[in-house]
Amino acid sequence: MIVLTTESDPEKKARARAVGATGWIVKPFSTDSLVAAIRRVTA
C-alpha cells in the first residue's frame, strides 16, 4: 500500500507502516516520484 497524503508527520507515517503501508508520498508529488515509489514497493 502506498499512502498519498498531505501529511509529513513521522507519527502518522509510523502508524501507516504499522497497518501495512510500504510507501509514503506527500502531495503535491511528481509523476516521477510516484513511479519510483511504485517500483520500490513492487521490486
mmJSON file of the N, C-alpha and C atoms, coordinates in Angstrom:
{"data_MODEL":{"atom_site":{
"group_PDB":["ATOM","ATOM","ATOM","ATOM","ATOM","ATOM","ATOM","ATOM","ATOM","ATOM","ATOM","ATOM","ATOM","ATOM","ATOM","ATOM","ATOM","ATOM","ATOM","ATOM","ATOM","ATOM","ATOM","ATOM","ATOM","ATOM","ATOM","ATOM","ATOM","ATOM","ATOM","ATOM","ATOM","ATOM","ATOM","ATOM","ATOM","ATOM","ATOM","ATOM","ATOM","ATOM","ATOM","ATOM","ATOM","ATOM","ATOM","ATOM","ATOM","ATOM","ATOM","ATOM","ATOM","ATOM","ATOM","ATOM","ATOM","ATOM","ATOM","ATOM","ATOM","ATOM","ATOM","ATOM","ATOM","ATOM","ATOM","ATOM","ATOM","ATOM","ATOM","ATOM","ATOM","ATOM","ATOM","ATOM","ATOM","ATOM","ATOM","ATOM","ATOM","ATOM","ATOM","ATOM","ATOM","ATOM","ATOM","ATOM","ATOM","ATOM","ATOM","ATOM","ATOM","ATOM","ATOM","ATOM","ATOM","ATOM","ATOM","ATOM","ATOM","ATOM","ATOM","ATOM","ATOM","ATOM","ATOM","ATOM","ATOM","ATOM","ATOM","ATOM","ATOM","ATOM","ATOM","ATOM","ATOM","ATOM","ATOM","ATOM","ATOM","ATOM","ATOM","ATOM","ATOM","ATOM","ATOM","ATOM","ATOM"],
"id":[1,2,3,4,5,6,7,8,9,10,11,12,13,14,15,16,17,18,19,20,21,22,23,24,25,26,27,28,29,30,31,32,33,34,35,36,37,38,39,40,41,42,43,44,45,46,47,48,49,50,51,52,53,54,55,56,57,58,59,60,61,62,63,64,65,66,67,68,69,70,71,72,73,74,75,76,77,78,79,80,81,82,83,84,85,86,87,88,89,90,91,92,93,94,95,96,97,98,99,100,101,102,103,104,105,106,107,108,109,110,111,112,113,114,115,116,117,118,119,120,121,122,123,124,125,126,127,128,129],
"type_symbol":["N","C","C","N","C","C","N","C","C","N","C","C","N","C","C","N","C","C","N","C","C","N","C","C","N","C","C","N","C","C","N","C","C","N","C","C","N","C","C","N","C","C","N","C","C","N","C","C","N","C","C","N","C","C","N","C","C","N","C","C","N","C","C","N","C","C","N","C","C","N","C","C","N","C","C","N","C","C","N","C","C","N","C","C","N","C","C","N","C","C","N","C","C","N","C","C","N","C","C","N","C","C","N","C","C","N","C","C","N","C","C","N","C","C","N","C","C","N","C","C","N","C","C","N","C","C","N","C","C"],
"label_atom_id":["N","CA","C","N","CA","C","N","CA","C","N","CA","C","N","CA","C","N","CA","C","N","CA","C","N","CA","C","N","CA","C","N","CA","C","N","CA","C","N","CA","C","N","CA","C","N","CA","C","N","CA","C","N","CA","C","N","CA","C","N","CA","C","N","CA","C","N","CA","C","N","CA","C","N","CA","C","N","CA","C","N","CA","C","N","CA","C","N","CA","C","N","CA","C","N","CA","C","N","CA","C","N","CA","C","N","CA","C","N","CA","C","N","CA","C","N","CA","C","N","CA","C","N","CA","C","N","CA","C","N","CA","C","N","CA","C","N","CA","C","N","CA","C","N","CA","C","N","CA","C"],
"label_alt_id":[null,null,null,null,null,null,null,null,null,null,null,null,null,null,null,null,null,null,null,null,null,null,null,null,null,null,null,null,null,null,null,null,null,null,null,null,null,null,null,null,null,null,null,null,null,null,null,null,null,null,null,null,null,null,null,null,null,null,null,null,null,null,null,null,null,null,null,null,null,null,null,null,null,null,null,null,null,null,null,null,null,null,null,null,null,null,null,null,null,null,null,null,null,null,null,null,null,null,null,null,null,null,null,null,null,null,null,null,null,null,null,null,null,null,null,null,null,null,null,null,null,null,null,null,null,null,null,null,null],
"label_comp_id":["MET","MET","MET","ILE","ILE","ILE","VAL","VAL","VAL","LEU","LEU","LEU","THR","THR","THR","THR","THR","THR","GLU","GLU","GLU","SER","SER","SER","ASP","ASP","ASP","PRO","PRO","PRO","GLU","GLU","GLU","LYS","LYS","LYS","LYS","LYS","LYS","ALA","ALA","ALA","ARG","ARG","ARG","ALA","ALA","ALA","ARG","ARG","ARG","ALA","ALA","ALA","VAL","VAL","VAL","GLY","GLY","GLY","ALA","ALA","ALA","THR","THR","THR","GLY","GLY","GLY","TRP","TRP","TRP","ILE","ILE","ILE","VAL","VAL","VAL","LYS","LYS","LYS","PRO","PRO","PRO","PHE","PHE","PHE","SER","SER","SER","THR","THR","THR","ASP","ASP","ASP","SER","SER","SER","LEU","LEU","LEU","VAL","VAL","VAL","ALA","ALA","ALA","ALA","ALA","ALA","ILE","ILE","ILE","ARG","ARG","ARG","ARG","ARG","ARG","VAL","VAL","VAL","THR","THR","THR","ALA","ALA","ALA"],
"label_asym_id":["A","A","A","A","A","A","A","A","A","A","A","A","A","A","A","A","A","A","A","A","A","A","A","A","A","A","A","A","A","A","A","A","A","A","A","A","A","A","A","A","A","A","A","A","A","A","A","A","A","A","A","A","A","A","A","A","A","A","A","A","A","A","A","A","A","A","A","A","A","A","A","A","A","A","A","A","A","A","A","A","A","A","A","A","A","A","A","A","A","A","A","A","A","A","A","A","A","A","A","A","A","A","A","A","A","A","A","A","A","A","A","A","A","A","A","A","A","A","A","A","A","A","A","A","A","A","A","A","A"],
"label_entity_id":["1","1","1","1","1","1","1","1","1","1","1","1","1","1","1","1","1","1","1","1","1","1","1","1","1","1","1","1","1","1","1","1","1","1","1","1","1","1","1","1","1","1","1","1","1","1","1","1","1","1","1","1","1","1","1","1","1","1","1","1","1","1","1","1","1","1","1","1","1","1","1","1","1","1","1","1","1","1","1","1","1","1","1","1","1","1","1","1","1","1","1","1","1","1","1","1","1","1","1","1","1","1","1","1","1","1","1","1","1","1","1","1","1","1","1","1","1","1","1","1","1","1","1","1","1","1","1","1","1"],
"label_seq_id":[1,1,1,2,2,2,3,3,3,4,4,4,5,5,5,6,6,6,7,7,7,8,8,8,9,9,9,10,10,10,11,11,11,12,12,12,13,13,13,14,14,14,15,15,15,16,16,16,17,17,17,18,18,18,19,19,19,20,20,20,21,21,21,22,22,22,23,23,23,24,24,24,25,25,25,26,26,26,27,27,27,28,28,28,29,29,29,30,30,30,31,31,31,32,32,32,33,33,33,34,34,34,35,35,35,36,36,36,37,37,37,38,38,38,39,39,39,40,40,40,41,41,41,42,42,42,43,43,43],
"pdbx_PDB_ins_code":[null,null,null,null,null,null,null,null,null,null,null,null,null,null,null,null,null,null,null,null,null,null,null,null,null,null,null,null,null,null,null,null,null,null,null,null,null,null,null,null,null,null,null,null,null,null,null,null,null,null,null,null,null,null,null,null,null,null,null,null,null,null,null,null,null,null,null,null,null,null,null,null,null,null,null,null,null,null,null,null,null,null,null,null,null,null,null,null,null,null,null,null,null,null,null,null,null,null,null,null,null,null,null,null,null,null,null,null,null,null,null,null,null,null,null,null,null,null,null,null,null,null,null,null,null,null,null,null,null],
"Cartn_x":[0.843,0.0,0.9,0.625,1.328,0.353,0.755,-0.09,0.239,-0.777,-0.647,-1.342,-0.602,-1.145,-0.56,-1.175,-0.623,0.161,0.166,0.812,2.264,3.13,4.521,4.91,3.923,4.129,4.705,5.875,6.504,5.627,4.834,3.963,2.888,2.322,1.307,1.926,3.148,3.853,4.097,4.489,4.726,3.434,2.326,1.036,0.641,0.886,0.561,1.399,2.679,3.539,3.071,2.589,2.118,0.91,0.13,-1.035,-0.799,0.473,0.796,1.262,1.348,1.831,3.297,3.648,5.035,5.659,4.83,5.315,4.551,5.175,4.588,4.986,4.011,4.289,3.461,4.131,3.456,3.034,1.772,1.236,1.705,1.885,1.85,3.096,2.954,4.066,4.173,5.334,5.545,5.235,4.979,4.75,5.976,7.154,8.393,8.494,8.128,8.227,7.196,6.022,5.022,5.504,6.028,6.541,7.691,8.567,9.68,9.163,8.155,7.592,6.961,6.253,5.632,6.714,7.776,8.875,9.517,9.685,10.298,9.447,8.138,7.302,6.982,7.206,6.934,8.194,9.337,10.614,10.839],
"Cartn_y":[-1.155,0.0,1.233,2.15,3.427,4.509,5.284,6.35,7.645,8.265,9.581,10.558,11.515,12.351,13.757,14.636,15.975,16.02,14.927,14.857,14.4,15.03,14.573,14.228,14.128,13.83,12.419,12.306,10.985,9.993,10.483,9.584,8.969,9.765,9.246,8.265,8.557,7.637,6.303,6.352,5.126,4.329,5.008,4.308,3.651,4.357,3.785,2.539,2.592,1.411,0.257,0.585,-0.447,-1.209,-0.567,-1.234,-1.712,-1.674,-2.286,-1.385,-0.087,0.801,0.515,0.484,0.24,1.434,2.434,3.649,4.855,6.025,7.254,8.395,9.05,10.172,11.36,12.491,13.709,14.516,14.931,15.768,17.19,17.951,17.529,16.709,15.812,14.954,14.934,14.566,14.467,13.046,12.915,11.595,10.716,11.31,10.536,9.962,10.748,10.235,9.136,9.239,8.189,6.903,7.012,5.833,5.202,6.024,5.493,4.738,5.275,4.61,3.283,3.255,2.008,0.98,1.404,0.473,-0.074,0.801,0.348,-0.712,-0.534,-1.477,-2.734,-2.706,-3.896,-4.667,-4.158,-4.823,-6.052],
"Cartn_z":[0.0,0.0,0.0,-0.9,-0.945,-0.484,0.49,1.012,0.278,-0.318,-0.945,-0.006,0.543,1.602,1.578,2.322,2.532,3.837,4.557,5.87,5.768,6.543,6.616,8.051,8.922,10.339,10.514,11.137,11.324,12.105,13.053,13.819,12.924,12.035,11.114,10.14,9.717,8.827,9.531,10.79,11.561,11.728,11.976,12.108,10.79,9.686,8.378,8.123,8.461,8.286,9.168,10.365,11.289,10.742,9.875,9.308,7.875,7.424,6.153,5.03,5.254,4.194,3.914,2.646,2.265,1.561,1.272,0.632,1.135,1.033,1.557,0.644,0.039,-0.85,-0.388,-0.205,0.234,-0.992,-1.006,-2.082,-1.899,-2.934,-4.327,-4.656,-5.598,-5.988,-7.498,-7.968,-9.419,-9.878,-11.13,-11.713,-11.503,-11.644,-11.457,-10.046,-9.031,-7.665,-7.42,-8.019,-7.882,-8.549,-9.742,-10.458,-9.668,-9.107,-8.307,-7.08,-6.416,-5.242,-5.633,-6.734,-7.198,-7.514,-8.146,-8.462,-7.187,-6.181,-4.914,-4.246,-4.197,-3.461,-4.258,-5.57,-6.373,-6.742,-6.328,-6.675,-5.819],
"occupancy":[1.0,1.0,1.0,1.0,1.0,1.0,1.0,1.0,1.0,1.0,1.0,1.0,1.0,1.0,1.0,1.0,1.0,1.0,1.0,1.0,1.0,1.0,1.0,1.0,1.0,1.0,1.0,1.0,1.0,1.0,1.0,1.0,1.0,1.0,1.0,1.0,1.0,1.0,1.0,1.0,1.0,1.0,1.0,1.0,1.0,1.0,1.0,1.0,1.0,1.0,1.0,1.0,1.0,1.0,1.0,1.0,1.0,1.0,1.0,1.0,1.0,1.0,1.0,1.0,1.0,1.0,1.0,1.0,1.0,1.0,1.0,1.0,1.0,1.0,1.0,1.0,1.0,1.0,1.0,1.0,1.0,1.0,1.0,1.0,1.0,1.0,1.0,1.0,1.0,1.0,1.0,1.0,1.0,1.0,1.0,1.0,1.0,1.0,1.0,1.0,1.0,1.0,1.0,1.0,1.0,1.0,1.0,1.0,1.0,1.0,1.0,1.0,1.0,1.0,1.0,1.0,1.0,1.0,1.0,1.0,1.0,1.0,1.0,1.0,1.0,1.0,1.0,1.0,1.0],
"B_iso_or_equiv":[0.0,0.0,0.0,0.0,0.0,0.0,0.0,0.0,0.0,0.0,0.0,0.0,0.0,0.0,0.0,0.0,0.0,0.0,0.0,0.0,0.0,0.0,0.0,0.0,0.0,0.0,0.0,0.0,0.0,0.0,0.0,0.0,0.0,0.0,0.0,0.0,0.0,0.0,0.0,0.0,0.0,0.0,0.0,0.0,0.0,0.0,0.0,0.0,0.0,0.0,0.0,0.0,0.0,0.0,0.0,0.0,0.0,0.0,0.0,0.0,0.0,0.0,0.0,0.0,0.0,0.0,0.0,0.0,0.0,0.0,0.0,0.0,0.0,0.0,0.0,0.0,0.0,0.0,0.0,0.0,0.0,0.0,0.0,0.0,0.0,0.0,0.0,0.0,0.0,0.0,0.0,0.0,0.0,0.0,0.0,0.0,0.0,0.0,0.0,0.0,0.0,0.0,0.0,0.0,0.0,0.0,0.0,0.0,0.0,0.0,0.0,0.0,0.0,0.0,0.0,0.0,0.0,0.0,0.0,0.0,0.0,0.0,0.0,0.0,0.0,0.0,0.0,0.0,0.0],
"pdbx_formal_charge":[null,null,null,null,null,null,null,null,null,null,null,null,null,null,null,null,null,null,null,null,null,null,null,null,null,null,null,null,null,null,null,null,null,null,null,null,null,null,null,null,null,null,null,null,null,null,null,null,null,null,null,null,null,null,null,null,null,null,null,null,null,null,null,null,null,null,null,null,null,null,null,null,null,null,null,null,null,null,null,null,null,null,null,null,null,null,null,null,null,null,null,null,null,null,null,null,null,null,null,null,null,null,null,null,null,null,null,null,null,null,null,null,null,null,null,null,null,null,null,null,null,null,null,null,null,null,null,null,null],
"auth_seq_id":[1,1,1,2,2,2,3,3,3,4,4,4,5,5,5,6,6,6,7,7,7,8,8,8,9,9,9,10,10,10,11,11,11,12,12,12,13,13,13,14,14,14,15,15,15,16,16,16,17,17,17,18,18,18,19,19,19,20,20,20,21,21,21,22,22,22,23,23,23,24,24,24,25,25,25,26,26,26,27,27,27,28,28,28,29,29,29,30,30,30,31,31,31,32,32,32,33,33,33,34,34,34,35,35,35,36,36,36,37,37,37,38,38,38,39,39,39,40,40,40,41,41,41,42,42,42,43,43,43],
"auth_comp_id":["MET","MET","MET","ILE","ILE","ILE","VAL","VAL","VAL","LEU","LEU","LEU","THR","THR","THR","THR","THR","THR","GLU","GLU","GLU","SER","SER","SER","ASP","ASP","ASP","PRO","PRO","PRO","GLU","GLU","GLU","LYS","LYS","LYS","LYS","LYS","LYS","ALA","ALA","ALA","ARG","ARG","ARG","ALA","ALA","ALA","ARG","ARG","ARG","ALA","ALA","ALA","VAL","VAL","VAL","GLY","GLY","GLY","ALA","ALA","ALA","THR","THR","THR","GLY","GLY","GLY","TRP","TRP","TRP","ILE","ILE","ILE","VAL","VAL","VAL","LYS","LYS","LYS","PRO","PRO","PRO","PHE","PHE","PHE","SER","SER","SER","THR","THR","THR","ASP","ASP","ASP","SER","SER","SER","LEU","LEU","LEU","VAL","VAL","VAL","ALA","ALA","ALA","ALA","ALA","ALA","ILE","ILE","ILE","ARG","ARG","ARG","ARG","ARG","ARG","VAL","VAL","VAL","THR","THR","THR","ALA","ALA","ALA"],
"auth_asym_id":["A","A","A","A","A","A","A","A","A","A","A","A","A","A","A","A","A","A","A","A","A","A","A","A","A","A","A","A","A","A","A","A","A","A","A","A","A","A","A","A","A","A","A","A","A","A","A","A","A","A","A","A","A","A","A","A","A","A","A","A","A","A","A","A","A","A","A","A","A","A","A","A","A","A","A","A","A","A","A","A","A","A","A","A","A","A","A","A","A","A","A","A","A","A","A","A","A","A","A","A","A","A","A","A","A","A","A","A","A","A","A","A","A","A","A","A","A","A","A","A","A","A","A","A","A","A","A","A","A"],
"auth_atom_id":["N","CA","C","N","CA","C","N","CA","C","N","CA","C","N","CA","C","N","CA","C","N","CA","C","N","CA","C","N","CA","C","N","CA","C","N","CA","C","N","CA","C","N","CA","C","N","CA","C","N","CA","C","N","CA","C","N","CA","C","N","CA","C","N","CA","C","N","CA","C","N","CA","C","N","CA","C","N","CA","C","N","CA","C","N","CA","C","N","CA","C","N","CA","C","N","CA","C","N","CA","C","N","CA","C","N","CA","C","N","CA","C","N","CA","C","N","CA","C","N","CA","C","N","CA","C","N","CA","C","N","CA","C","N","CA","C","N","CA","C","N","CA","C","N","CA","C","N","CA","C"],
"pdbx_PDB_model_num":[1,1,1,1,1,1,1,1,1,1,1,1,1,1,1,1,1,1,1,1,1,1,1,1,1,1,1,1,1,1,1,1,1,1,1,1,1,1,1,1,1,1,1,1,1,1,1,1,1,1,1,1,1,1,1,1,1,1,1,1,1,1,1,1,1,1,1,1,1,1,1,1,1,1,1,1,1,1,1,1,1,1,1,1,1,1,1,1,1,1,1,1,1,1,1,1,1,1,1,1,1,1,1,1,1,1,1,1,1,1,1,1,1,1,1,1,1,1,1,1,1,1,1,1,1,1,1,1,1]
}}}
